[in-house]
Amino acid sequence: MNNEAEIKVKRTQSILLELIPEALAQLNDNRLHDLDIVEVKCSRGRSDAKVYINPVSFSESDKNTYLRQLRKASPIVENFCLKDQGWFRCPKLTFEFDKQFAKSQNIEELFKKIAKDT
């Protein structure tokens, strides 16, 4: 990927990282208002974007419920981003809970245990 294309992808990711929480805050479902969006990764052509959510305070059943709600809400969120930015089209959003976040937290806990034991 050339530099210009990379810059466009990063800019789109940055804009979506700001806009998606704003869009979620305007929905009728209060549960979606305070979701912590940790990262947005766009595909090369910016036609798709994965939206990663902080999984810390959710059980597995909660996660499934939230993902179902987010699938229903994604066209509304996409439309919000489209209108806000005046884009011709918005990336198709896919929501998922960030697995890397949980892994890094587990690693930090292990380091704390090691520090305590020594």
MMTF fields as JSON, N, C-alpha, C and O atoms, coordinates in Angstrom:
{
  "mmtfVersion": "1.0.0",
  "mmtfProducer": "UNKNOWN",
  "numBonds": 471,
  "numAtoms": 472,
  "numGroups": 118,
  "numChains": 1,
  "numModels": 1,
  "chainsPerModel": [1],
  "groupsPerChain": [118],
  "chainIdList": ["A"],
  "bondAtomList": [4, 2, 8, 6, 12, 10, 16, 14, 20, 18, 24, 22, 28, 26, 32, 30, 36, 34, 40, 38, 44, 42, 48, 46, 52, 50, 56, 54, 60, 58, 64, 62, 68, 66, 72, 70, 76, 74, 80, 78, 84, 82, 88, 86, 92, 90, 96, 94, 100, 98, 104, 102, 108, 106, 112, 110, 116, 114, 120, 118, 124, 122, 128, 126, 132, 130, 136, 134, 140, 138, 144, 142, 148, 146, 152, 150, 156, 154, 160, 158, 164, 162, 168, 166, 172, 170, 176, 174, 180, 178, 184, 182, 188, 186, 192, 190, 196, 194, 200, 198, 204, 202, 208, 206, 212, 210, 216, 214, 220, 218, 224, 222, 228, 226, 232, 230, 236, 234, 240, 238, 244, 242, 248, 246, 252, 250, 256, 254, 260, 258, 264, 262, 268, 266, 272, 270, 276, 274, 280, 278, 284, 282, 288, 286, 292, 290, 296, 294, 300, 298, 304, 302, 308, 306, 312, 310, 316, 314, 320, 318, 324, 322, 328, 326, 332, 330, 336, 334, 340, 338, 344, 342, 348, 346, 352, 350, 356, 354, 360, 358, 364, 362, 368, 366, 372, 370, 376, 374, 380, 378, 384, 382, 388, 386, 392, 390, 396, 394, 400, 398, 404, 402, 408, 406, 412, 410, 416, 414, 420, 418, 424, 422, 428, 426, 432, 430, 436, 434, 440, 438, 444, 442, 448, 446, 452, 450, 456, 454, 460, 458, 464, 462, 468, 466],
  "bondOrderList": [1, 1, 1, 1, 1, 1, 1, 1, 1, 1, 1, 1, 1, 1, 1, 1, 1, 1, 1, 1, 1, 1, 1, 1, 1, 1, 1, 1, 1, 1, 1, 1, 1, 1, 1, 1, 1, 1, 1, 1, 1, 1, 1, 1, 1, 1, 1, 1, 1, 1, 1, 1, 1, 1, 1, 1, 1, 1, 1, 1, 1, 1, 1, 1, 1, 1, 1, 1, 1, 1, 1, 1, 1, 1, 1, 1, 1, 1, 1, 1, 1, 1, 1, 1, 1, 1, 1, 1, 1, 1, 1, 1, 1, 1, 1, 1, 1, 1, 1, 1, 1, 1, 1, 1, 1, 1, 1, 1, 1, 1, 1, 1, 1, 1, 1, 1, 1],
  "groupList": [{"groupName": "MET", "atomNameList": ["N", "CA", "C", "O"], "elementList": ["N", "C", "C", "O"], "formalChargeList": [0, 0, 0, 0], "bondAtomList": [1, 0, 2, 1, 3, 2], "bondOrderList": [1, 1, 2], "singleLetterCode": "M", "chemCompType": "L-PEPTIDE LINKING"}, {"groupName": "ASN", "atomNameList": ["N", "CA", "C", "O"], "elementList": ["N", "C", "C", "O"], "formalChargeList": [0, 0, 0, 0], "bondAtomList": [1, 0, 2, 1, 3, 2], "bondOrderList": [1, 1, 2], "singleLetterCode": "N", "chemCompType": "L-PEPTIDE LINKING"}, {"groupName": "GLU", "atomNameList": ["N", "CA", "C", "O"], "elementList": ["N", "C", "C", "O"], "formalChargeList": [0, 0, 0, 0], "bondAtomList": [1, 0, 2, 1, 3, 2], "bondOrderList": [1, 1, 2], "singleLetterCode": "E", "chemCompType": "L-PEPTIDE LINKING"}, {"groupName": "ALA", "atomNameList": ["N", "CA", "C", "O"], "elementList": ["N", "C", "C", "O"], "formalChargeList": [0, 0, 0, 0], "bondAtomList": [1, 0, 2, 1, 3, 2], "bondOrderList": [1, 1, 2], "singleLetterCode": "A", "chemCompType": "L-PEPTIDE LINKING"}, {"groupName": "ILE", "atomNameList": ["N", "CA", "C", "O"], "elementList": ["N", "C", "C", "O"], "formalChargeList": [0, 0, 0, 0], "bondAtomList": [1, 0, 2, 1, 3, 2], "bondOrderList": [1, 1, 2], "singleLetterCode": "I", "chemCompType": "L-PEPTIDE LINKING"}, {"groupName": "LYS", "atomNameList": ["N", "CA", "C", "O"], "elementList": ["N", "C", "C", "O"], "formalChargeList": [0, 0, 0, 0], "bondAtomList": [1, 0, 2, 1, 3, 2], "bondOrderList": [1, 1, 2], "singleLetterCode": "K", "chemCompType": "L-PEPTIDE LINKING"}, {"groupName": "VAL", "atomNameList": ["N", "CA", "C", "O"], "elementList": ["N", "C", "C", "O"], "formalChargeList": [0, 0, 0, 0], "bondAtomList": [1, 0, 2, 1, 3, 2], "bondOrderList": [1, 1, 2], "singleLetterCode": "V", "chemCompType": "L-PEPTIDE LINKING"}, {"groupName": "ARG", "atomNameList": ["N", "CA", "C", "O"], "elementList": ["N", "C", "C", "O"], "formalChargeList": [0, 0, 0, 0], "bondAtomList": [1, 0, 2, 1, 3, 2], "bondOrderList": [1, 1, 2], "singleLetterCode": "R", "chemCompType": "L-PEPTIDE LINKING"}, {"groupName": "THR", "atomNameList": ["N", "CA", "C", "O"], "elementList": ["N", "C", "C", "O"], "formalChargeList": [0, 0, 0, 0], "bondAtomList": [1, 0, 2, 1, 3, 2], "bondOrderList": [1, 1, 2], "singleLetterCode": "T", "chemCompType": "L-PEPTIDE LINKING"}, {"groupName": "GLN", "atomNameList": ["N", "CA", "C", "O"], "elementList": ["N", "C", "C", "O"], "formalChargeList": [0, 0, 0, 0], "bondAtomList": [1, 0, 2, 1, 3, 2], "bondOrderList": [1, 1, 2], "singleLetterCode": "Q", "chemCompType": "L-PEPTIDE LINKING"}, {"groupName": "SER", "atomNameList": ["N", "CA", "C", "O"], "elementList": ["N", "C", "C", "O"], "formalChargeList": [0, 0, 0, 0], "bondAtomList": [1, 0, 2, 1, 3, 2], "bondOrderList": [1, 1, 2], "singleLetterCode": "S", "chemCompType": "L-PEPTIDE LINKING"}, {"groupName": "LEU", "atomNameList": ["N", "CA", "C", "O"], "elementList": ["N", "C", "C", "O"], "formalChargeList": [0, 0, 0, 0], "bondAtomList": [1, 0, 2, 1, 3, 2], "bondOrderList": [1, 1, 2], "singleLetterCode": "L", "chemCompType": "L-PEPTIDE LINKING"}, {"groupName": "PRO", "atomNameList": ["N", "CA", "C", "O"], "elementList": ["N", "C", "C", "O"], "formalChargeList": [0, 0, 0, 0], "bondAtomList": [1, 0, 2, 1, 3, 2], "bondOrderList": [1, 1, 2], "singleLetterCode": "P", "chemCompType": "L-PEPTIDE LINKING"}, {"groupName": "ASP", "atomNameList": ["N", "CA", "C", "O"], "elementList": ["N", "C", "C", "O"], "formalChargeList": [0, 0, 0, 0], "bondAtomList": [1, 0, 2, 1, 3, 2], "bondOrderList": [1, 1, 2], "singleLetterCode": "D", "chemCompType": "L-PEPTIDE LINKING"}, {"groupName": "HIS", "atomNameList": ["N", "CA", "C", "O"], "elementList": ["N", "C", "C", "O"], "formalChargeList": [0, 0, 0, 0], "bondAtomList": [1, 0, 2, 1, 3, 2], "bondOrderList": [1, 1, 2], "singleLetterCode": "H", "chemCompType": "L-PEPTIDE LINKING"}, {"groupName": "CYS", "atomNameList": ["N", "CA", "C", "O"], "elementList": ["N", "C", "C", "O"], "formalChargeList": [0, 0, 0, 0], "bondAtomList": [1, 0, 2, 1, 3, 2], "bondOrderList": [1, 1, 2], "singleLetterCode": "C", "chemCompType": "L-PEPTIDE LINKING"}, {"groupName": "GLY", "atomNameList": ["N", "CA", "C", "O"], "elementList": ["N", "C", "C", "O"], "formalChargeList": [0, 0, 0, 0], "bondAtomList": [1, 0, 2, 1, 3, 2], "bondOrderList": [1, 1, 2], "singleLetterCode": "G", "chemCompType": "PEPTIDE LINKING"}, {"groupName": "TYR", "atomNameList": ["N", "CA", "C", "O"], "elementList": ["N", "C", "C", "O"], "formalChargeList": [0, 0, 0, 0], "bondAtomList": [1, 0, 2, 1, 3, 2], "bondOrderList": [1, 1, 2], "singleLetterCode": "Y", "chemCompType": "L-PEPTIDE LINKING"}, {"groupName": "PHE", "atomNameList": ["N", "CA", "C", "O"], "elementList": ["N", "C", "C", "O"], "formalChargeList": [0, 0, 0, 0], "bondAtomList": [1, 0, 2, 1, 3, 2], "bondOrderList": [1, 1, 2], "singleLetterCode": "F", "chemCompType": "L-PEPTIDE LINKING"}, {"groupName": "TRP", "atomNameList": ["N", "CA", "C", "O"], "elementList": ["N", "C", "C", "O"], "formalChargeList": [0, 0, 0, 0], "bondAtomList": [1, 0, 2, 1, 3, 2], "bondOrderList": [1, 1, 2], "singleLetterCode": "W", "chemCompType": "L-PEPTIDE LINKING"}],
  "groupTypeList": [0, 1, 1, 2, 3, 2, 4, 5, 6, 5, 7, 8, 9, 10, 4, 11, 11, 2, 11, 4, 12, 2, 3, 11, 3, 9, 11, 1, 13, 1, 7, 11, 14, 13, 11, 13, 4, 6, 2, 6, 5, 15, 10, 7, 16, 7, 10, 13, 3, 5, 6, 17, 4, 1, 12, 6, 10, 18, 10, 2, 10, 13, 5, 1, 8, 17, 11, 7, 9, 11, 7, 5, 3, 10, 12, 4, 6, 2, 1, 18, 15, 11, 5, 13, 9, 16, 19, 18, 7, 15, 12, 5, 11, 8, 18, 2, 18, 13, 5, 9, 18, 3, 5, 10, 9, 1, 4, 2, 2, 11, 18, 5, 5, 4, 3, 5, 13, 8],
  "groupIdList": [1, 2, 3, 4, 5, 6, 7, 8, 9, 10, 11, 12, 13, 14, 15, 16, 17, 18, 19, 20, 21, 22, 23, 24, 25, 26, 27, 28, 29, 30, 31, 32, 33, 34, 35, 36, 37, 38, 39, 40, 41, 42, 43, 44, 45, 46, 47, 48, 49, 50, 51, 52, 53, 54, 55, 56, 57, 58, 59, 60, 61, 62, 63, 64, 65, 66, 67, 68, 69, 70, 71, 72, 73, 74, 75, 76, 77, 78, 79, 80, 81, 82, 83, 84, 85, 86, 87, 88, 89, 90, 91, 92, 93, 94, 95, 96, 97, 98, 99, 100, 101, 102, 103, 104, 105, 106, 107, 108, 109, 110, 111, 112, 113, 114, 115, 116, 117, 118],
  "secStructList": [7, 7, 2, 2, 2, 2, 2, 2, 2, 2, 2, 2, 2, 2, 2, 2, 2, 2, 2, 2, 2, 2, 2, 2, 2, 6, 1, 1, 7, 4, 4, 4, 6, 6, 7, 7, 3, 3, 3, 3, 3, 3, 7, 6, 6, 1, 1, 3, 3, 3, 3, 3, 3, 7, 7, 6, 6, 7, 7, 2, 2, 2, 2, 2, 2, 2, 2, 2, 2, 2, 2, 2, 2, 2, 2, 2, 2, 2, 2, 2, 2, 2, 2, 2, 2, 6, 7, 1, 7, 7, 7, 3, 3, 3, 3, 3, 3, 7, 2, 2, 2, 2, 2, 2, 2, 2, 2, 2, 2, 2, 2, 2, 2, 2, 2, 2, 2, 7],
  "xCoordList": [0.862, 0.0, 0.906, 1.859, 0.59, 1.44, 1.084, 0.06, 1.95, 1.789, 0.471, -0.17, 0.065, -1.178, -2.382, -3.256, -2.421, -3.527, -3.512, -4.563, -2.321, -2.187, -2.708, -3.416, -2.355, -2.792, -4.318, -4.942, -4.918, -6.383, -7.053, -8.056, -6.501, -7.063, -6.955, -7.922, -5.783, -5.587, -6.504, -7.037, -6.681, -7.569, -9.006, -9.707, -9.435, -10.791, -10.97, -11.996, -9.966, -10.041, -10.166, -10.965, -9.385, -9.401, -10.764, -11.303, -11.301, -12.613, -13.691, -14.534, -13.666, -14.668, -14.55, -15.56, -13.322, -13.112, -13.78, -14.223, -13.85, -14.538, -16.043, -16.824, -16.444, -17.864, -18.731, -19.882, -18.188, -19.009, -19.556, -20.749, -18.728, -19.308, -20.374, -21.372, -20.167, -21.184, -22.492, -23.568, -22.385, -23.581, -24.279, -25.505, -23.505, -24.095, -24.796, -25.824, -24.246, -24.824, -26.191, -26.977, -26.472, -27.75, -28.829, -29.975, -28.475, -29.462, -30.408, -30.098, -31.557, -32.558, -32.132, -32.594, -31.261, -30.833, -29.729, -28.58, -30.09, -29.139, -27.919, -26.845, -28.085, -26.961, -25.796, -24.641, -26.095, -25.053, -24.343, -23.324, -24.881, -24.344, -22.918, -22.122, -22.59, -21.302, -20.301, -19.343, -20.515, -19.551, -18.203, -18.135, -17.152, -15.798, -15.202, -14.772, -15.184, -14.606, -13.101, -12.649, -12.317, -10.871, -10.105, -9.006, -10.686, -9.96, -10.901, -11.91, -10.549, -11.269, -10.214, -9.247, -10.403, -9.466, -10.22, -11.145, -9.821, -10.446, -9.702, -8.501, -10.452, -9.821, -9.066, -9.218, -8.267, -7.454, -8.273, -7.912, -9.358, -10.187, -11.195, -12.007, -11.137, -12.029, -13.501, -14.381, -13.763, -15.16, -15.712, -16.926, -14.822, -15.215, -14.383, -13.236, -14.982, -14.241, -14.666, -15.856, -13.671, -13.949, -13.837, -12.866, -14.837, -14.885, -14.687, -15.49, -13.608, -13.267, -13.731, -13.502, -14.397, -14.986, -14.217, -13.814, -14.015, -13.364, -14.265, -15.409, -13.764, -14.598, -14.621, -15.305, -13.9, -13.611, -14.836, -14.811, -15.874, -16.977, -18.165, -19.297, -17.916, -19.026, -18.863, -17.773, -19.968, -19.974, -20.187, -20.49, -20.03, -20.206, -21.628, -21.818, -22.634, -24.013, -24.28, -25.007, -23.681, -23.791, -23.202, -23.796, -22.027, -21.352, -22.243, -22.364, -22.869, -23.745, -24.928, -25.306, -25.511, -26.639, -26.211, -26.9, -25.076, -24.573, -24.265, -24.6, -23.634, -23.29, -24.548, -24.572, -25.593, -26.873, -27.451, -27.895, -27.442, -27.953, -27.132, -27.68, -25.815, -24.933, -25.122, -25.025, -25.39, -25.667, -26.908, -26.951, -27.924, -29.152, -28.904, -29.481, -28.036, -27.802, -26.773, -26.687, -26.0, -24.893, -25.335, -24.62, -26.479, -26.875, -27.133, -26.847, -27.665, -27.936, -26.612, -26.464, -25.661, -24.343, -23.625, -23.024, -23.688, -23.06, -23.659, -22.936, -24.98, -25.673, -25.258, -25.071, -25.116, -24.66, -23.284, -23.069, -22.362, -20.996, -21.02, -20.296, -21.843, -21.969, -22.405, -21.797, -23.467, -23.996, -23.012, -22.816, -22.389, -21.473, -20.275, -19.844, -19.743, -18.536, -18.818, -17.916, -20.067, -20.388, -19.736, -19.464, -19.488, -18.871, -19.844, -21.06, -19.294, -20.105, -20.62, -21.765, -19.742, -20.169, -19.352, -18.237, -19.926, -19.279, -18.845, -19.529, -17.719, -17.341, -18.436, -19.114, -18.603, -19.553, -18.944, -17.853, -19.648, -19.109, -19.429, -20.554, -18.429, -18.589, -18.065, -16.925, -18.906, -18.517, -18.052, -18.641, -16.985, -16.56, -15.812, -15.281, -15.794, -15.078, -13.604, -13.244, -12.759, -11.314, -10.687, -10.645, -10.202, -9.573, -8.173, -7.725, -7.481, -6.13, -6.143, -5.215, -7.191, -7.301, -7.303, -6.593, -8.098, -8.178, -6.834, -6.398, -6.182, -4.88, -3.859, -3.109, -3.824, -2.835, -3.114, -2.182, -4.382, -4.711, -4.251, -3.745, -4.425, -3.964, -2.453, -1.944, -1.747, -0.285, 0.115, 1.028, -0.566, -0.266, -0.487, 0.302, -1.575, -1.855, -0.764, -0.366, -0.274, 0.81, 2.07, 2.745, 2.376, 3.55, 3.403, 4.376, 2.197, 1.971, 2.189, 2.785, 1.704, 1.893, 3.379, 3.858, 4.086, 5.522, 6.245, 7.096, 5.895, 6.523, 6.246, 7.112, 5.053, 4.688, 5.469, 5.892, 5.664, 6.33, 7.836, 8.457, 8.427, 9.89, 10.293, 11.484],
  "yCoordList": [-1.172, 0.0, 1.231, 1.319, 2.17, 3.369, 4.321, 4.168, 5.293, 6.212, 6.963, 7.107, 7.442, 8.222, 7.369, 7.822, 6.144, 5.237, 4.917, 4.86, 4.708, 4.436, 5.598, 5.406, 6.793, 7.996, 8.102, 8.428, 7.826, 7.886, 6.868, 7.174, 5.655, 4.608, 5.038, 4.928, 5.526, 5.953, 7.127, 7.187, 8.049, 9.184, 8.693, 9.134, 7.788, 7.234, 6.517, 6.672, 5.727, 5.017, 5.994, 5.787, 7.048, 8.055, 8.754, 8.957, 9.111, 9.778, 8.85, 9.272, 7.581, 6.614, 6.383, 6.211, 6.379, 6.185, 7.303, 7.081, 8.496, 9.613, 9.566, 9.8, 9.263, 9.355, 8.213, 8.435, 7.006, 5.86, 6.032, 5.811, 6.42, 6.653, 7.744, 7.638, 8.799, 9.862, 9.3, 9.6, 8.477, 7.885, 6.957, 6.978, 6.141, 5.211, 5.969, 5.519, 7.115, 7.908, 8.484, 8.84, 8.576, 9.135, 8.08, 8.42, 6.811, 5.749, 5.638, 6.1, 5.023, 4.854, 3.831, 3.891, 2.896, 1.844, 2.38, 2.519, 2.679, 3.267, 2.388, 2.891, 1.074, 0.166, 0.439, 0.193, 0.943, 1.17, 2.513, 2.764, 3.366, 4.722, 4.758, 5.596, 3.869, 3.959, 2.882, 2.621, 2.263, 1.26, 1.925, 3.015, 1.263, 1.794, 1.24, 0.088, 2.064, 1.676, 1.898, 3.029, 0.81, 0.938, 1.094, 1.649, 0.603, 0.69, 0.46, -0.235, 1.058, 0.816, 0.472, 1.212, -0.658, -1.085, -1.17, -1.968, -0.345, -0.338, -1.285, -1.518, -1.822, -2.61, -1.66, -0.442, -2.206, -1.385, -0.389, 0.785, -0.844, 0.036, 0.843, 1.576, 0.702, 1.406, 1.07, 1.883, -0.138, -0.528, -1.23, -1.285, -1.761, -2.438, -1.91, -1.497, -1.933, -1.521, -2.393, -2.598, -2.902, -3.655, -2.68, -1.933, -2.704, -1.817, -2.684, -3.573, -2.413, -3.22, -2.535, -1.345, -3.335, -2.837, -3.419, -4.582, -2.604, -3.06, -4.112, -3.811, -5.347, -6.44, -6.568, -7.446, -5.728, -5.941, -6.234, -7.197, -5.456, -5.613, -6.415, -6.211, -7.327, -8.062, -9.568, -10.109, -10.239, -11.707, -12.155, -11.337, -13.447, -13.952, -13.716, -13.358, -13.914, -13.703, -12.223, -11.878, -11.346, -9.898, -9.556, -8.807, -10.116, -9.826, -10.189, -9.42, -11.363, -11.789, -10.847, -10.512, -10.419, -9.484, -8.163, -7.628, -7.643, -6.372, -6.481, -5.582, -7.569, -7.73, -7.798, -7.271, -8.449, -8.506, -7.102, -6.733, -6.322, -4.95, -4.088, -3.287, -4.261, -3.469, -3.822, -2.949, -5.092, -5.478, -4.764, -4.306, -4.676, -3.974, -2.477, -1.841, -1.919, -0.47, -0.025, 1.167, -0.941, -0.525, 0.309, 1.246, 0.024, 0.916, 2.354, 3.304, 2.513, 3.84, 4.554, 5.742, 3.826, 4.388, 4.769, 5.839, 3.891, 4.175, 5.435, 6.277, 5.555, 6.717, 7.994, 9.038, 7.91, 9.05, 9.515, 10.709, 8.578, 8.907, 9.499, 10.451, 8.941, 9.413, 10.874, 11.704, 11.179, 12.549, 13.512, 14.628, 13.072, 13.955, 14.349, 15.502, 13.408, 13.661, 14.061, 14.518, 13.894, 14.189, 13.197, 13.518, 11.981, 10.941, 10.439, 10.534, 9.905, 9.264, 7.923, 7.542, 7.213, 5.985, 5.784, 6.289, 5.04, 4.766, 3.301, 2.457, 2.991, 1.581, 0.773, 1.278, -0.469, -1.374, -1.749, -2.317, -1.432, -1.632, -3.025, -3.509, -3.651, -4.932, -4.736, -4.317, -5.041, -4.844, -6.163, -7.213, -6.101, -7.271, -6.833, -5.726, -7.745, -7.441, -7.734, -8.74, -6.853, -6.917, -8.028, -7.94, -9.066, -10.183, -9.818, -10.322, -8.956, -8.535, -7.792, -7.92, -7.02, -6.241, -7.176, -6.936, -8.232, -9.191, -9.894, -10.118, -10.241, -10.911, -10.018, -10.48, -8.741, -7.841, -7.651, -7.495, -7.662, -7.536, -8.771, -8.657, -9.961, -11.191, -11.166, -11.587, -10.678, -10.593, -9.645, -9.946, -8.503, -7.545, -8.174, -7.963, -8.953, -9.616, -10.62, -10.743, -11.347, -12.299, -11.583, -12.055, -10.445, -9.679, -9.22, -9.229, -8.822, -8.385, -9.546, -9.369, -10.742, -11.926, -12.266, -12.595, -12.18, -12.47, -11.483, -11.87, -10.203, -9.173, -9.417, -9.18, -9.884, -10.152, -11.324, -11.306, -12.352, -13.578, -13.411, -14.189, -12.412, -12.269, -11.334, -11.114],
  "zCoordList": [0.0, 0.0, 0.0, 0.774, -0.876, -0.92, 0.224, 0.891, 0.426, 1.548, 1.543, 2.584, 0.378, 0.296, 0.69, 1.429, 0.198, 0.537, 2.027, 2.666, 2.577, 4.015, 4.841, 5.829, 4.429, 5.146, 5.112, 6.122, 3.951, 3.833, 4.746, 5.39, 4.805, 5.668, 7.127, 7.881, 7.528, 8.919, 9.281, 10.389, 8.346, 8.593, 8.775, 9.686, 7.911, 8.019, 9.349, 10.011, 9.741, 11.022, 12.177, 13.091, 12.137, 13.19, 13.274, 14.362, 12.126, 12.083, 12.63, 13.422, 12.206, 12.678, 14.179, 14.862, 14.696, 16.131, 16.938, 18.065, 16.358, 17.017, 16.792, 17.714, 15.562, 15.197, 15.741, 16.118, 15.783, 16.19, 17.611, 17.819, 18.608, 19.944, 19.939, 20.652, 19.134, 19.02, 18.489, 19.006, 17.448, 16.834, 17.82, 17.932, 18.538, 19.515, 20.634, 21.14, 21.023, 22.106, 21.733, 22.611, 20.434, 19.989, 19.767, 19.472, 19.904, 19.694, 20.884, 21.982, 20.653, 21.715, 22.763, 23.903, 22.397, 23.315, 24.229, 23.812, 25.477, 26.431, 26.689, 27.016, 26.541, 26.8, 25.849, 26.196, 24.655, 23.659, 23.821, 23.178, 24.676, 24.82, 25.356, 24.933, 26.271, 26.952, 26.548, 27.275, 25.408, 24.966, 24.702, 24.134, 25.115, 24.952, 23.655, 23.603, 22.624, 21.334, 21.434, 21.615, 21.314, 21.501, 20.198, 20.183, 19.093, 17.831, 16.656, 16.774, 15.519, 14.264, 13.223, 13.041, 12.538, 11.482, 10.165, 10.018, 9.212, 7.891, 6.95, 7.089, 5.989, 4.937, 4.017, 4.114, 3.141, 2.243, 1.435, 1.342, 0.861, 0.035, 0.837, 0.274, 2.153, 3.086, 2.856, 3.142, 2.336, 2.136, 3.378, 3.578, 4.201, 5.442, 6.595, 6.42, 7.778, 8.974, 10.147, 10.392, 10.868, 12.097, 13.254, 13.37, 14.096, 15.256, 16.496, 16.782, 17.226, 18.398, 19.678, 19.895, 20.523, 21.77, 22.944, 22.917, 23.978, 25.207, 25.866, 26.204, 26.054, 26.564, 28.088, 28.613, 28.799, 30.207, 31.083, 31.849, 30.995, 31.957, 31.416, 31.854, 30.466, 29.856, 29.998, 29.81, 30.335, 30.329, 28.883, 28.014, 28.629, 27.261, 26.756, 25.594, 27.622, 27.18, 26.906, 25.974, 27.73, 27.482, 26.12, 25.344, 25.84, 24.574, 23.394, 22.44, 23.461, 22.359, 22.189, 21.066, 23.305, 23.262, 22.636, 21.768, 23.077, 22.534, 21.049, 20.277, 20.647, 19.226, 18.365, 17.252, 18.881, 18.151, 17.983, 16.896, 19.068, 19.024, 18.069, 17.312, 18.114, 17.254, 15.782, 14.921, 15.486, 14.09, 13.579, 12.438, 14.445, 14.06, 13.886, 13.004, 14.738, 14.749, 13.711, 13.414, 13.159, 12.281, 11.073, 10.719, 10.413, 9.313, 9.783, 9.054, 10.979, 11.525, 11.82, 11.534, 12.387, 12.704, 11.409, 11.321, 10.407, 9.11, 8.487, 7.955, 8.557, 8.007, 8.738, 8.112, 10.054, 10.858, 10.369, 10.157, 10.192, 9.743, 8.341, 8.049, 7.487, 6.107, 6.085, 5.409, 6.833, 6.854, 7.505, 7.024, 8.609, 9.337, 8.471, 8.495, 7.718, 6.936, 5.495, 4.793, 5.043, 3.652, 2.695, 1.538, 3.2, 2.375, 1.326, 1.489, 0.251, -0.79, -0.266, -0.509, 0.462, 1.124, 2.384, 2.512, 3.306, 4.587, 4.584, 4.004, 5.225, 5.324, 6.019, 6.915, 5.607, 6.266, 7.611, 7.67, 8.682, 10.025, 10.561, 10.442, 11.145, 11.83, 13.243, 13.44, 14.222, 15.616, 16.215, 15.958, 17.019, 17.774, 19.03, 19.117, 19.993, 21.23, 21.014, 20.403, 21.516, 21.294, 22.129, 23.356, 21.466, 22.167, 22.647, 23.677, 21.923, 22.301, 23.633, 24.431, 23.866, 25.096, 26.308, 27.284, 26.239, 27.341, 27.528, 28.658, 26.421, 26.511, 27.197, 28.057, 26.822, 27.423, 28.91, 29.699, 29.295, 30.713, 31.481, 32.598, 30.881, 31.522, 31.707, 32.745, 30.714, 30.794, 31.924, 32.693, 32.026, 33.098, 34.473, 35.394, 34.604, 35.883, 36.218, 37.377, 35.204, 35.422, 35.914, 36.828, 35.3, 35.718, 37.17, 37.924, 37.561, 38.942, 39.907, 40.969, 39.538, 40.38, 40.518, 41.603, 39.406, 39.415, 40.327, 41.128, 40.195, 41.026, 42.507, 43.35, 42.821, 44.213, 44.766, 45.922, 43.937, 44.365, 44.55, 45.274, 43.91, 44.029, 45.14, 45.36]
}
